[in-house]
Amino acid sequence: MMDGMGPWMLGGLLFGVVIVASFVGLIAYLAARASGGPQRSADAVDVLKLRLARGELDRAEYEERLALLRGEASAERPHN
């Protein structure tokens, strides 16, 4: 005999698994939300600013590339 617990025991076990999985999912969701979610990479203007600050670009080259990114027409810069 099954002591009268057969189907209820399986249902109780499945219910417990669903509760634990929901709790773990909630914790993961809250942790991701608290950290600001996935970090986006720096956009092109930020990269240009960083390269200017490092000295990789001079001011004229920075302004020319910035104008290109913004879609502004700029005069051709003479090459050295």
PDB file of N, CA, C and O in Angstrom:
ATOM      1  N   MET A   1       0.819  -1.188   0.000  1.00  0.00           N
ATOM      2  CA  MET A   1       0.000   0.000   0.000  1.00  0.00           C
ATOM      3  C   MET A   1       0.869   1.260   0.000  1.00  0.00           C
ATOM      4  O   MET A   1       2.048   1.220   0.350  1.00  0.00           O
ATOM      5  N   MET A   2       0.256   2.378  -0.401  1.00  0.00           N
ATOM      6  CA  MET A   2       0.998   3.624  -0.525  1.00  0.00           C
ATOM      7  C   MET A   2       0.757   4.566   0.650  1.00  0.00           C
ATOM      8  O   MET A   2       1.179   5.722   0.606  1.00  0.00           O
ATOM      9  N   ASP A   3       0.102   4.102   1.678  1.00  0.00           N
ATOM     10  CA  ASP A   3      -0.174   4.918   2.856  1.00  0.00           C
ATOM     11  C   ASP A   3      -1.035   6.129   2.541  1.00  0.00           C
ATOM     12  O   ASP A   3      -1.108   7.049   3.354  1.00  0.00           O
ATOM     13  N   GLY A   4      -1.686   6.158   1.389  1.00  0.00           N
ATOM     14  CA  GLY A   4      -2.585   7.244   1.038  1.00  0.00           C
ATOM     15  C   GLY A   4      -1.899   8.538   0.637  1.00  0.00           C
ATOM     16  O   GLY A   4      -2.579   9.563   0.600  1.00  0.00           O
ATOM     17  N   MET A   5      -0.577   8.576   0.326  1.00  0.00           N
ATOM     18  CA  MET A   5       0.146   9.817   0.016  1.00  0.00           C
ATOM     19  C   MET A   5       0.635   9.875  -1.432  1.00  0.00           C
ATOM     20  O   MET A   5       1.188  10.902  -1.824  1.00  0.00           O
ATOM     21  N   GLY A   6       0.468   8.863  -2.224  1.00  0.00           N
ATOM     22  CA  GLY A   6       1.024   8.764  -3.568  1.00  0.00           C
ATOM     23  C   GLY A   6       0.995  10.027  -4.405  1.00  0.00           C
ATOM     24  O   GLY A   6       2.033  10.676  -4.534  1.00  0.00           O
ATOM     25  N   PRO A   7      -0.134  10.414  -4.980  1.00  0.00           N
ATOM     26  CA  PRO A   7      -0.168  11.580  -5.863  1.00  0.00           C
ATOM     27  C   PRO A   7       0.113  12.894  -5.124  1.00  0.00           C
ATOM     28  O   PRO A   7       0.674  13.816  -5.715  1.00  0.00           O
ATOM     29  N   TRP A   8      -0.255  12.993  -3.882  1.00  0.00           N
ATOM     30  CA  TRP A   8      -0.049  14.246  -3.137  1.00  0.00           C
ATOM     31  C   TRP A   8       1.424  14.485  -2.844  1.00  0.00           C
ATOM     32  O   TRP A   8       1.878  15.629  -2.805  1.00  0.00           O
ATOM     33  N   MET A   9       2.156  13.422  -2.642  1.00  0.00           N
ATOM     34  CA  MET A   9       3.579  13.587  -2.361  1.00  0.00           C
ATOM     35  C   MET A   9       4.294  14.171  -3.586  1.00  0.00           C
ATOM     36  O   MET A   9       5.127  15.068  -3.452  1.00  0.00           O
ATOM     37  N   LEU A  10       3.969  13.663  -4.772  1.00  0.00           N
ATOM     38  CA  LEU A  10       4.574  14.178  -5.998  1.00  0.00           C
ATOM     39  C   LEU A  10       4.171  15.633  -6.220  1.00  0.00           C
ATOM     40  O   LEU A  10       5.004  16.455  -6.602  1.00  0.00           O
ATOM     41  N   GLY A  11       2.906  15.955  -5.987  1.00  0.00           N
ATOM     42  CA  GLY A  11       2.443  17.332  -6.144  1.00  0.00           C
ATOM     43  C   GLY A  11       3.126  18.272  -5.169  1.00  0.00           C
ATOM     44  O   GLY A  11       3.479  19.396  -5.526  1.00  0.00           O
ATOM     45  N   GLY A  12       3.310  17.823  -3.957  1.00  0.00           N
ATOM     46  CA  GLY A  12       3.996  18.646  -2.951  1.00  0.00           C
ATOM     47  C   GLY A  12       5.448  18.883  -3.318  1.00  0.00           C
ATOM     48  O   GLY A  12       5.971  19.982  -3.130  1.00  0.00           O
ATOM     49  N   LEU A  13       6.098  17.856  -3.841  1.00  0.00           N
ATOM     50  CA  LEU A  13       7.493  17.990  -4.261  1.00  0.00           C
ATOM     51  C   LEU A  13       7.612  18.990  -5.413  1.00  0.00           C
ATOM     52  O   LEU A  13       8.486  19.857  -5.396  1.00  0.00           O
ATOM     53  N   LEU A  14       6.745  18.871  -6.400  1.00  0.00           N
ATOM     54  CA  LEU A  14       6.772  19.803  -7.531  1.00  0.00           C
ATOM     55  C   LEU A  14       6.485  21.234  -7.078  1.00  0.00           C
ATOM     56  O   LEU A  14       7.104  22.181  -7.564  1.00  0.00           O
ATOM     57  N   PHE A  15       5.557  21.385  -6.159  1.00  0.00           N
ATOM     58  CA  PHE A  15       5.242  22.710  -5.623  1.00  0.00           C
ATOM     59  C   PHE A  15       6.462  23.315  -4.927  1.00  0.00           C
ATOM     60  O   PHE A  15       6.734  24.506  -5.072  1.00  0.00           O
ATOM     61  N   GLY A  16       7.182  22.509  -4.186  1.00  0.00           N
ATOM     62  CA  GLY A  16       8.392  22.976  -3.502  1.00  0.00           C
ATOM     63  C   GLY A  16       9.470  23.417  -4.485  1.00  0.00           C
ATOM     64  O   GLY A  16      10.132  24.434  -4.281  1.00  0.00           O
ATOM     65  N   VAL A  17       9.638  22.644  -5.549  1.00  0.00           N
ATOM     66  CA  VAL A  17      10.634  22.984  -6.570  1.00  0.00           C
ATOM     67  C   VAL A  17      10.256  24.307  -7.248  1.00  0.00           C
ATOM     68  O   VAL A  17      11.122  25.146  -7.494  1.00  0.00           O
ATOM     69  N   VAL A  18       8.977  24.491  -7.546  1.00  0.00           N
ATOM     70  CA  VAL A  18       8.517  25.735  -8.176  1.00  0.00           C
ATOM     71  C   VAL A  18       8.757  26.926  -7.241  1.00  0.00           C
ATOM     72  O   VAL A  18       9.181  27.988  -7.696  1.00  0.00           O
ATOM     73  N   ILE A  19       8.495  26.761  -5.958  1.00  0.00           N
ATOM     74  CA  ILE A  19       8.706  27.839  -4.996  1.00  0.00           C
ATOM     75  C   ILE A  19      10.195  28.211  -4.915  1.00  0.00           C
ATOM     76  O   ILE A  19      10.539  29.393  -4.939  1.00  0.00           O
ATOM     77  N   VAL A  20      11.064  27.222  -4.822  1.00  0.00           N
ATOM     78  CA  VAL A  20      12.507  27.485  -4.734  1.00  0.00           C
ATOM     79  C   VAL A  20      13.004  28.142  -6.025  1.00  0.00           C
ATOM     80  O   VAL A  20      13.775  29.100  -5.960  1.00  0.00           O
ATOM     81  N   ALA A  21      12.586  27.656  -7.184  1.00  0.00           N
ATOM     82  CA  ALA A  21      13.011  28.244  -8.459  1.00  0.00           C
ATOM     83  C   ALA A  21      12.521  29.683  -8.584  1.00  0.00           C
ATOM     84  O   ALA A  21      13.243  30.541  -9.092  1.00  0.00           O
ATOM     85  N   SER A  22      11.315  29.950  -8.131  1.00  0.00           N
ATOM     86  CA  SER A  22      10.796  31.321  -8.171  1.00  0.00           C
ATOM     87  C   SER A  22      11.611  32.242  -7.263  1.00  0.00           C
ATOM     88  O   SER A  22      11.906  33.380  -7.628  1.00  0.00           O
ATOM     89  N   PHE A  23      11.965  31.752  -6.100  1.00  0.00           N
ATOM     90  CA  PHE A  23      12.759  32.545  -5.164  1.00  0.00           C
ATOM     91  C   PHE A  23      14.137  32.860  -5.744  1.00  0.00           C
ATOM     92  O   PHE A  23      14.606  33.995  -5.650  1.00  0.00           O
ATOM     93  N   VAL A  24      14.776  31.878  -6.332  1.00  0.00           N
ATOM     94  CA  VAL A  24      16.095  32.079  -6.951  1.00  0.00           C
ATOM     95  C   VAL A  24      15.986  33.064  -8.114  1.00  0.00           C
ATOM     96  O   VAL A  24      16.840  33.937  -8.268  1.00  0.00           O
ATOM     97  N   GLY A  25      14.946  32.930  -8.926  1.00  0.00           N
ATOM     98  CA  GLY A  25      14.742  33.861 -10.039  1.00  0.00           C
ATOM     99  C   GLY A  25      14.507  35.284  -9.564  1.00  0.00           C
ATOM    100  O   GLY A  25      15.013  36.231 -10.166  1.00  0.00           O
ATOM    101  N   LEU A  26      13.751  35.443  -8.498  1.00  0.00           N
ATOM    102  CA  LEU A  26      13.507  36.779  -7.935  1.00  0.00           C
ATOM    103  C   LEU A  26      14.800  37.406  -7.430  1.00  0.00           C
ATOM    104  O   LEU A  26      15.046  38.589  -7.666  1.00  0.00           O
ATOM    105  N   ILE A  27      15.616  36.639  -6.748  1.00  0.00           N
ATOM    106  CA  ILE A  27      16.903  37.146  -6.247  1.00  0.00           C
ATOM    107  C   ILE A  27      17.796  37.560  -7.420  1.00  0.00           C
ATOM    108  O   ILE A  27      18.427  38.615  -7.366  1.00  0.00           O
ATOM    109  N   ALA A  28      17.858  36.753  -8.469  1.00  0.00           N
ATOM    110  CA  ALA A  28      18.682  37.087  -9.641  1.00  0.00           C
ATOM    111  C   ALA A  28      18.174  38.351 -10.322  1.00  0.00           C
ATOM    112  O   ALA A  28      18.965  39.201 -10.731  1.00  0.00           O
ATOM    113  N   TYR A  29      16.869  38.474 -10.444  1.00  0.00           N
ATOM    114  CA  TYR A  29      16.280  39.663 -11.063  1.00  0.00           C
ATOM    115  C   TYR A  29      16.601  40.912 -10.247  1.00  0.00           C
ATOM    116  O   TYR A  29      17.006  41.929 -10.811  1.00  0.00           O
ATOM    117  N   LEU A  30      16.430  40.849  -8.958  1.00  0.00           N
ATOM    118  CA  LEU A  30      16.699  42.008  -8.110  1.00  0.00           C
ATOM    119  C   LEU A  30      18.182  42.382  -8.118  1.00  0.00           C
ATOM    120  O   LEU A  30      18.525  43.564  -8.096  1.00  0.00           O
ATOM    121  N   ALA A  31      19.055  41.385  -8.149  1.00  0.00           N
ATOM    122  CA  ALA A  31      20.491  41.660  -8.201  1.00  0.00           C
ATOM    123  C   ALA A  31      20.871  42.346  -9.513  1.00  0.00           C
ATOM    124  O   ALA A  31      21.668  43.285  -9.511  1.00  0.00           O
ATOM    125  N   ALA A  32      20.310  41.886 -10.631  1.00  0.00           N
ATOM    126  CA  ALA A  32      20.610  42.499 -11.930  1.00  0.00           C
ATOM    127  C   ALA A  32      20.070  43.922 -11.988  1.00  0.00           C
ATOM    128  O   ALA A  32      20.712  44.818 -12.536  1.00  0.00           O
ATOM    129  N   ARG A  33      18.907  44.119 -11.429  1.00  0.00           N
ATOM    130  CA  ARG A  33      18.305  45.454 -11.438  1.00  0.00           C
ATOM    131  C   ARG A  33      19.085  46.433 -10.565  1.00  0.00           C
ATOM    132  O   ARG A  33      19.240  47.600 -10.924  1.00  0.00           O
ATOM    133  N   ALA A  34      19.572  45.962  -9.425  1.00  0.00           N
ATOM    134  CA  ALA A  34      20.326  46.816  -8.512  1.00  0.00           C
ATOM    135  C   ALA A  34      21.670  47.220  -9.094  1.00  0.00           C
ATOM    136  O   ALA A  34      22.178  48.300  -8.790  1.00  0.00           O
ATOM    137  N   SER A  35      22.251  46.365  -9.928  1.00  0.00           N
ATOM    138  CA  SER A  35      23.555  46.678 -10.510  1.00  0.00           C
ATOM    139  C   SER A  35      23.428  47.530 -11.765  1.00  0.00           C
ATOM    140  O   SER A  35      24.441  47.860 -12.381  1.00  0.00           O
ATOM    141  N   GLY A  36      22.226  47.890 -12.156  1.00  0.00           N
ATOM    142  CA  GLY A  36      22.033  48.718 -13.338  1.00  0.00           C
ATOM    143  C   GLY A  36      21.899  47.904 -14.605  1.00  0.00           C
ATOM    144  O   GLY A  36      21.901  48.476 -15.695  1.00  0.00           O
ATOM    145  N   GLY A  37      21.786  46.620 -14.507  1.00  0.00           N
ATOM    146  CA  GLY A  37      21.633  45.783 -15.686  1.00  0.00           C
ATOM    147  C   GLY A  37      22.930  45.646 -16.450  1.00  0.00           C
ATOM    148  O   GLY A  37      23.993  45.990 -15.934  1.00  0.00           O
ATOM    149  N   PRO A  38      22.861  45.158 -17.648  1.00  0.00           N
ATOM    150  CA  PRO A  38      24.070  44.996 -18.449  1.00  0.00           C
ATOM    151  C   PRO A  38      24.718  46.347 -18.731  1.00  0.00           C
ATOM    152  O   PRO A  38      24.036  47.316 -19.066  1.00  0.00           O
ATOM    153  N   GLN A  39      26.011  46.401 -18.594  1.00  0.00           N
ATOM    154  CA  GLN A  39      26.726  47.648 -18.846  1.00  0.00           C
ATOM    155  C   GLN A  39      26.914  47.840 -20.343  1.00  0.00           C
ATOM    156  O   GLN A  39      27.323  46.924 -21.057  1.00  0.00           O
ATOM    157  N   ARG A  40      26.609  49.039 -20.801  1.00  0.00           N
ATOM    158  CA  ARG A  40      26.794  49.321 -22.226  1.00  0.00           C
ATOM    159  C   ARG A  40      28.216  49.800 -22.447  1.00  0.00           C
ATOM    160  O   ARG A  40      28.843  50.367 -21.552  1.00  0.00           O
ATOM    161  N   SER A  41      28.706  49.569 -23.624  1.00  0.00           N
ATOM    162  CA  SER A  41      30.052  50.029 -23.937  1.00  0.00           C
ATOM    163  C   SER A  41      30.021  51.530 -24.170  1.00  0.00           C
ATOM    164  O   SER A  41      28.970  52.108 -24.448  1.00  0.00           O
ATOM    165  N   ALA A  42      31.169  52.142 -24.056  1.00  0.00           N
ATOM    166  CA  ALA A  42      31.273  53.584 -24.255  1.00  0.00           C
ATOM    167  C   ALA A  42      30.901  53.926 -25.688  1.00  0.00           C
ATOM    168  O   ALA A  42      31.254  53.203 -26.620  1.00  0.00           O
ATOM    169  N   ASP A  43      30.190  55.026 -25.858  1.00  0.00           N
ATOM    170  CA  ASP A  43      29.838  55.405 -27.219  1.00  0.00           C
ATOM    171  C   ASP A  43      31.033  56.092 -27.881  1.00  0.00           C
ATOM    172  O   ASP A  43      32.041  56.364 -27.228  1.00  0.00           O
ATOM    173  N   ALA A  44      30.915  56.363 -29.151  1.00  0.00           N
ATOM    174  CA  ALA A  44      32.041  56.863 -29.942  1.00  0.00           C
ATOM    175  C   ALA A  44      32.552  58.212 -29.447  1.00  0.00           C
ATOM    176  O   ALA A  44      33.756  58.462 -29.487  1.00  0.00           O
ATOM    177  N   VAL A  45      31.664  59.082 -28.983  1.00  0.00           N
ATOM    178  CA  VAL A  45      32.098  60.394 -28.490  1.00  0.00           C
ATOM    179  C   VAL A  45      32.940  60.229 -27.233  1.00  0.00           C
ATOM    180  O   VAL A  45      33.940  60.926 -27.058  1.00  0.00           O
ATOM    181  N   ASP A  46      32.543  59.311 -26.356  1.00  0.00           N
ATOM    182  CA  ASP A  46      33.335  59.054 -25.148  1.00  0.00           C
ATOM    183  C   ASP A  46      34.713  58.514 -25.502  1.00  0.00           C
ATOM    184  O   ASP A  46      35.706  58.870 -24.868  1.00  0.00           O
ATOM    185  N   VAL A  47      34.772  57.653 -26.516  1.00  0.00           N
ATOM    186  CA  VAL A  47      36.066  57.118 -26.953  1.00  0.00           C
ATOM    187  C   VAL A  47      36.933  58.241 -27.497  1.00  0.00           C
ATOM    188  O   VAL A  47      38.130  58.292 -27.216  1.00  0.00           O
ATOM    189  N   LEU A  48      36.338  59.142 -28.273  1.00  0.00           N
ATOM    190  CA  LEU A  48      37.111  60.281 -28.794  1.00  0.00           C
ATOM    191  C   LEU A  48      37.650  61.144 -27.658  1.00  0.00           C
ATOM    192  O   LEU A  48      38.812  61.550 -27.681  1.00  0.00           O
ATOM    193  N   LYS A  49      36.812  61.422 -26.669  1.00  0.00           N
ATOM    194  CA  LYS A  49      37.257  62.227 -25.524  1.00  0.00           C
ATOM    195  C   LYS A  49      38.418  61.558 -24.797  1.00  0.00           C
ATOM    196  O   LYS A  49      39.382  62.218 -24.408  1.00  0.00           O
ATOM    197  N   LEU A  50      38.320  60.261 -24.620  1.00  0.00           N
ATOM    198  CA  LEU A  50      39.380  59.521 -23.955  1.00  0.00           C
ATOM    199  C   LEU A  50      40.671  59.568 -24.757  1.00  0.00           C
ATOM    200  O   LEU A  50      41.748  59.758 -24.192  1.00  0.00           O
ATOM    201  N   ARG A  51      40.569  59.396 -26.075  1.00  0.00           N
ATOM    202  CA  ARG A  51      41.776  59.438 -26.917  1.00  0.00           C
ATOM    203  C   ARG A  51      42.403  60.827 -26.920  1.00  0.00           C
ATOM    204  O   ARG A  51      43.626  60.950 -26.975  1.00  0.00           O
ATOM    205  N   LEU A  52      41.576  61.880 -26.861  1.00  0.00           N
ATOM    206  CA  LEU A  52      42.107  63.240 -26.772  1.00  0.00           C
ATOM    207  C   LEU A  52      42.832  63.424 -25.444  1.00  0.00           C
ATOM    208  O   LEU A  52      43.917  64.003 -25.400  1.00  0.00           O
ATOM    209  N   ALA A  53      42.236  62.935 -24.370  1.00  0.00           N
ATOM    210  CA  ALA A  53      42.847  63.074 -23.053  1.00  0.00           C
ATOM    211  C   ALA A  53      44.159  62.306 -22.956  1.00  0.00           C
ATOM    212  O   ALA A  53      45.075  62.740 -22.258  1.00  0.00           O
ATOM    213  N   ARG A  54      44.264  61.178 -23.641  1.00  0.00           N
ATOM    214  CA  ARG A  54      45.503  60.395 -23.630  1.00  0.00           C
ATOM    215  C   ARG A  54      46.580  60.988 -24.531  1.00  0.00           C
ATOM    216  O   ARG A  54      47.741  60.585 -24.464  1.00  0.00           O
ATOM    217  N   GLY A  55      46.202  61.931 -25.364  1.00  0.00           N
ATOM    218  CA  GLY A  55      47.158  62.525 -26.295  1.00  0.00           C
ATOM    219  C   GLY A  55      47.277  61.761 -27.598  1.00  0.00           C
ATOM    220  O   GLY A  55      48.187  62.024 -28.383  1.00  0.00           O
ATOM    221  N   GLU A  56      46.372  60.813 -27.848  1.00  0.00           N
ATOM    222  CA  GLU A  56      46.414  60.049 -29.092  1.00  0.00           C
ATOM    223  C   GLU A  56      45.919  60.873 -30.278  1.00  0.00           C
ATOM    224  O   GLU A  56      46.281  60.595 -31.421  1.00  0.00           O
ATOM    225  N   LEU A  57      45.095  61.881 -30.012  1.00  0.00           N
ATOM    226  CA  LEU A  57      44.580  62.779 -31.046  1.00  0.00           C
ATOM    227  C   LEU A  57      44.937  64.207 -30.677  1.00  0.00           C
ATOM    228  O   LEU A  57      44.968  64.570 -29.502  1.00  0.00           O
ATOM    229  N   ASP A  58      45.207  65.012 -31.696  1.00  0.00           N
ATOM    230  CA  ASP A  58      45.342  66.441 -31.410  1.00  0.00           C
ATOM    231  C   ASP A  58      43.962  67.079 -31.488  1.00  0.00           C
ATOM    232  O   ASP A  58      42.997  66.433 -31.897  1.00  0.00           O
ATOM    233  N   ARG A  59      43.869  68.341 -31.096  1.00  0.00           N
ATOM    234  CA  ARG A  59      42.567  69.007 -31.000  1.00  0.00           C
ATOM    235  C   ARG A  59      41.860  69.078 -32.360  1.00  0.00           C
ATOM    236  O   ARG A  59      40.650  68.866 -32.439  1.00  0.00           O
ATOM    237  N   ALA A  60      42.601  69.371 -33.414  1.00  0.00           N
ATOM    238  CA  ALA A  60      42.000  69.482 -34.744  1.00  0.00           C
ATOM    239  C   ALA A  60      41.425  68.138 -35.206  1.00  0.00           C
ATOM    240  O   ALA A  60      40.325  68.082 -35.755  1.00  0.00           O
ATOM    241  N   GLU A  61      42.177  67.063 -34.981  1.00  0.00           N
ATOM    242  CA  GLU A  61      41.699  65.744 -35.389  1.00  0.00           C
ATOM    243  C   GLU A  61      40.470  65.343 -34.564  1.00  0.00           C
ATOM    244  O   GLU A  61      39.534  64.743 -35.092  1.00  0.00           O
ATOM    245  N   TYR A  62      40.477  65.675 -33.279  1.00  0.00           N
ATOM    246  CA  TYR A  62      39.324  65.401 -32.417  1.00  0.00           C
ATOM    247  C   TYR A  62      38.081  66.111 -32.947  1.00  0.00           C
ATOM    248  O   TYR A  62      37.021  65.499 -33.077  1.00  0.00           O
ATOM    249  N   GLU A  63      38.213  67.395 -33.250  1.00  0.00           N
ATOM    250  CA  GLU A  63      37.067  68.176 -33.720  1.00  0.00           C
ATOM    251  C   GLU A  63      36.569  67.677 -35.074  1.00  0.00           C
ATOM    252  O   GLU A  63      35.365  67.664 -35.327  1.00  0.00           O
ATOM    253  N   GLU A  64      37.495  67.265 -35.947  1.00  0.00           N
ATOM    254  CA  GLU A  64      37.101  66.737 -37.254  1.00  0.00           C
ATOM    255  C   GLU A  64      36.318  65.432 -37.095  1.00  0.00           C
ATOM    256  O   GLU A  64      35.277  65.248 -37.727  1.00  0.00           O
ATOM    257  N   ARG A  65      36.810  64.547 -36.266  1.00  0.00           N
ATOM    258  CA  ARG A  65      36.126  63.258 -36.070  1.00  0.00           C
ATOM    259  C   ARG A  65      34.791  63.449 -35.344  1.00  0.00           C
ATOM    260  O   ARG A  65      33.820  62.744 -35.620  1.00  0.00           O
ATOM    261  N   LEU A  66      34.753  64.398 -34.425  1.00  0.00           N
ATOM    262  CA  LEU A  66      33.510  64.688 -33.720  1.00  0.00           C
ATOM    263  C   LEU A  66      32.460  65.223 -34.694  1.00  0.00           C
ATOM    264  O   LEU A  66      31.290  64.849 -34.615  1.00  0.00           O
ATOM    265  N   ALA A  67      32.871  66.083 -35.599  1.00  0.00           N
ATOM    266  CA  ALA A  67      31.954  66.621 -36.608  1.00  0.00           C
ATOM    267  C   ALA A  67      31.437  65.506 -37.508  1.00  0.00           C
ATOM    268  O   ALA A  67      30.260  65.495 -37.868  1.00  0.00           O
ATOM    269  N   LEU A  68      32.308  64.572 -37.873  1.00  0.00           N
ATOM    270  CA  LEU A  68      31.879  63.438 -38.701  1.00  0.00           C
ATOM    271  C   LEU A  68      30.856  62.575 -37.961  1.00  0.00           C
ATOM    272  O   LEU A  68      29.871  62.131 -38.551  1.00  0.00           O
ATOM    273  N   LEU A  69      31.088  62.343 -36.679  1.00  0.00           N
ATOM    274  CA  LEU A  69      30.145  61.537 -35.903  1.00  0.00           C
ATOM    275  C   LEU A  69      28.787  62.215 -35.779  1.00  0.00           C
ATOM    276  O   LEU A  69      27.750  61.551 -35.778  1.00  0.00           O
ATOM    277  N   ARG A  70      28.800  63.509 -35.676  1.00  0.00           N
ATOM    278  CA  ARG A  70      27.549  64.256 -35.537  1.00  0.00           C
ATOM    279  C   ARG A  70      26.869  64.489 -36.882  1.00  0.00           C
ATOM    280  O   ARG A  70      25.763  65.026 -36.936  1.00  0.00           O
ATOM    281  N   GLY A  71      27.522  64.089 -37.957  1.00  0.00           N
ATOM    282  CA  GLY A  71      26.939  64.239 -39.283  1.00  0.00           C
ATOM    283  C   GLY A  71      27.119  65.620 -39.873  1.00  0.00           C
ATOM    284  O   GLY A  71      26.450  65.981 -40.841  1.00  0.00           O
ATOM    285  N   GLU A  72      28.013  66.385 -39.298  1.00  0.00           N
ATOM    286  CA  GLU A  72      28.260  67.737 -39.799  1.00  0.00           C
ATOM    287  C   GLU A  72      29.274  67.656 -40.931  1.00  0.00           C
ATOM    288  O   GLU A  72      30.191  66.836 -40.906  1.00  0.00           O
ATOM    289  N   ALA A  73      29.096  68.509 -41.909  1.00  0.00           N
ATOM    290  CA  ALA A  73      30.070  68.594 -43.003  1.00  0.00           C
ATOM    291  C   ALA A  73      31.267  69.377 -42.503  1.00  0.00           C
ATOM    292  O   ALA A  73      31.119  70.435 -41.891  1.00  0.00           O
ATOM    293  N   SER A  74      32.439  68.859 -42.763  1.00  0.00           N
ATOM    294  CA  SER A  74      33.649  69.567 -42.340  1.00  0.00           C
ATOM    295  C   SER A  74      34.615  69.622 -43.503  1.00  0.00           C
ATOM    296  O   SER A  74      34.603  68.755 -44.377  1.00  0.00           O
ATOM    297  N   ALA A  75      35.440  70.632 -43.509  1.00  0.00           N
ATOM    298  CA  ALA A  75      36.434  70.792 -44.567  1.00  0.00           C
ATOM    299  C   ALA A  75      37.489  69.689 -44.414  1.00  0.00           C
ATOM    300  O   ALA A  75      37.796  69.246 -43.308  1.00  0.00           O
ATOM    301  N   GLU A  76      38.021  69.269 -45.537  1.00  0.00           N
ATOM    302  CA  GLU A  76      39.067  68.251 -45.533  1.00  0.00           C
ATOM    303  C   GLU A  76      40.285  68.807 -44.839  1.00  0.00           C
ATOM    304  O   GLU A  76      40.720  69.916 -45.148  1.00  0.00           O
ATOM    305  N   ARG A  77      40.835  68.071 -43.921  1.00  0.00           N
ATOM    306  CA  ARG A  77      42.019  68.482 -43.187  1.00  0.00           C
ATOM    307  C   ARG A  77      43.251  68.136 -44.005  1.00  0.00           C
ATOM    308  O   ARG A  77      43.385  67.005 -44.472  1.00  0.00           O
ATOM    309  N   PRO A  78      44.153  69.094 -44.185  1.00  0.00           N
ATOM    310  CA  PRO A  78      45.372  68.786 -44.964  1.00  0.00           C
ATOM    311  C   PRO A  78      46.225  67.760 -44.218  1.00  0.00           C
ATOM    312  O   PRO A  78      46.398  67.844 -43.002  1.00  0.00           O
ATOM    313  N   HIS A  79      46.753  66.791 -44.966  1.00  0.00           N
ATOM    314  CA  HIS A  79      47.601  65.757 -44.361  1.00  0.00           C
ATOM    315  C   HIS A  79      49.029  66.221 -44.369  1.00  0.00           C
ATOM    316  O   HIS A  79      49.476  66.861 -45.320  1.00  0.00           O
ATOM    317  N   ASN A  80      49.752  65.904 -43.313  1.00  0.00           N
ATOM    318  CA  ASN A  80      51.169  66.297 -43.190  1.00  0.00           C
ATOM    319  C   ASN A  80      52.055  65.336 -43.884  1.00  0.00           C
ATOM    320  O   ASN A  80      53.274  65.510 -43.883  1.00  0.00           O
TER     321      ASN A  80
END
